[in-house]
Amino acid sequence: MSEPLPFERRLGAFPLGDGHAGFRVWAPLPERIALRAGGVEHALEPVGYGVYETVIEAEPGTDYEYVLDGSALPDPYSRWQPEGIRGPSRLLDTTAFEWSDGDWQPPAVGELVLYELHVGTFTSAGTFEAAIPHLR
């Protein structure tokens, strides 16, 4: 079996369990892209189709952001944004969670209601906390 194409591989940041973490982002337009973690910029290698990646020494809890043409931006695939949607992303180890919803069953398709909310534009504050009163 052949290796998946770059756009078929997981995007975002993920601990590798050995003191290192992988970072992968799709950014086809910038002229320059880097990863800033712990205040240090790291080169990202192009792997095709606008996907860039690197592996660096990083533990869960490390803050990071991508620097595209000089502008620092959070990871669009971030799993943890402790300072809000415009702050740095934080490396999260999802294997550390004790999931308790193993027996959960979704409702039937005819009973589903889906709503996509863009938190950053839903209120002037642009935060989850500011959206809560509007969802009750």
C-alpha positions as CSV (number, residue, x, y, z in Angstrom):
1,M,0.0,0.0,0.0
2,S,1.4,3.4,-0.9
3,E,1.8,6.3,1.5
4,P,-1.1,8.8,1.6
5,L,-0.9,12.0,-0.4
6,P,0.0,15.1,1.7
7,F,-3.6,16.3,1.7
8,E,-4.8,12.9,3.0
9,R,-2.7,13.0,6.1
10,R,-3.8,14.5,9.4
11,L,-3.4,18.3,9.7
12,G,-2.7,20.2,12.9
13,A,-0.3,19.4,15.7
14,F,0.1,16.1,17.4
15,P,2.5,14.8,20.1
16,L,4.5,11.8,19.0
17,G,5.1,10.4,22.5
18,D,8.9,10.8,22.5
19,G,9.3,14.4,23.4
20,H,8.7,15.5,19.8
21,A,5.6,16.7,18.0
22,G,4.5,16.8,14.4
23,F,3.0,19.9,12.8
24,R,1.2,19.9,9.5
25,V,-0.7,22.8,7.8
26,W,-2.2,23.5,4.4
27,A,-1.1,27.0,3.3
28,P,-0.8,27.2,-0.5
29,L,-0.4,31.0,-0.9
30,P,2.2,32.4,1.5
31,E,5.7,33.1,0.1
32,R,7.2,32.3,3.6
33,I,5.9,30.0,6.3
34,A,7.4,29.0,9.6
35,L,6.4,27.5,12.9
36,R,7.0,29.5,16.1
37,A,7.1,27.3,19.2
38,G,8.6,28.4,22.5
39,G,9.6,31.7,20.9
40,V,11.8,29.9,18.3
41,E,11.0,29.8,14.6
42,H,11.3,26.5,12.8
43,A,11.3,25.8,9.1
44,L,8.4,23.9,7.6
45,E,9.1,21.7,4.7
46,P,6.8,21.7,1.6
47,V,5.5,18.2,1.0
48,G,3.3,18.9,-1.9
49,Y,-0.2,20.3,-2.7
50,G,0.3,23.4,-0.5
51,V,1.0,21.2,2.6
52,Y,3.9,22.0,4.9
53,E,5.2,19.9,7.9
54,T,7.9,19.6,10.5
55,V,8.8,17.6,13.6
56,I,10.3,19.4,16.5
57,E,11.1,18.8,20.2
58,A,7.8,19.8,21.9
59,E,5.7,18.5,24.8
60,P,1.9,18.8,25.3
61,G,1.2,22.3,26.6
62,T,3.6,24.0,24.3
63,D,2.2,27.2,22.7
64,Y,2.8,27.6,18.9
65,E,1.6,29.6,15.9
66,Y,2.3,29.6,12.2
67,V,4.1,32.7,10.8
68,L,2.9,33.4,7.2
69,D,4.7,36.2,5.4
70,G,5.6,37.8,8.8
71,S,2.1,37.5,10.4
72,A,1.6,35.1,13.3
73,L,-1.6,33.1,13.1
74,P,-3.1,30.3,15.2
75,D,-3.3,26.8,13.8
76,P,-6.5,26.5,11.7
77,Y,-6.7,22.8,12.9
78,S,-5.9,23.6,16.5
79,R,-7.4,21.4,19.2
80,W,-6.7,23.9,22.0
81,Q,-6.9,27.7,22.0
82,P,-6.6,28.7,25.7
83,E,-6.2,32.4,24.9
84,G,-9.2,32.5,22.4
85,I,-9.4,32.1,18.7
86,R,-6.8,34.8,17.9
87,G,-4.2,33.7,20.4
88,P,-1.5,31.1,20.0
89,S,-2.5,27.5,19.7
90,R,-1.4,25.0,22.4
91,L,-0.3,21.4,21.7
92,L,-2.8,19.0,23.1
93,D,-2.4,15.3,23.9
94,T,-5.8,13.8,23.2
95,T,-4.7,10.4,24.4
96,A,-4.6,11.8,28.0
97,F,-8.3,12.2,28.1
98,E,-10.6,9.6,29.8
99,W,-13.5,9.6,27.5
100,S,-16.8,8.7,29.2
101,D,-19.2,8.7,26.3
102,G,-18.4,5.3,24.8
103,D,-22.1,4.2,25.0
104,W,-23.5,7.4,23.5
105,Q,-25.8,6.9,20.5
106,P,-26.6,9.8,18.1
107,P,-30.2,10.7,17.4
108,A,-31.9,9.4,14.2
109,V,-31.2,11.5,11.1
110,G,-34.8,12.8,11.1
111,E,-34.3,14.1,14.7
112,L,-31.0,16.0,14.1
113,V,-30.6,19.7,14.1
114,L,-27.3,21.0,12.9
115,Y,-26.2,24.6,13.3
116,E,-22.8,26.0,12.5
117,L,-21.7,28.9,14.6
118,H,-18.7,31.1,13.9
119,V,-17.7,32.2,17.4
120,G,-15.4,34.9,16.2
121,T,-18.2,36.8,14.5
122,F,-21.3,35.7,16.5
123,T,-20.7,38.5,19.2
124,S,-18.6,41.6,19.3
125,A,-16.4,39.9,21.9
126,G,-15.8,36.9,19.6
127,T,-15.5,34.4,22.4
128,F,-17.3,31.2,23.5
129,E,-18.2,32.9,26.8
130,A,-19.9,35.8,25.0
131,A,-21.9,33.3,22.9
132,I,-23.3,31.3,25.8
133,P,-26.1,33.6,26.8
134,H,-27.4,33.6,23.3
135,L,-27.6,29.8,23.1
136,R,-29.7,29.1,26.2
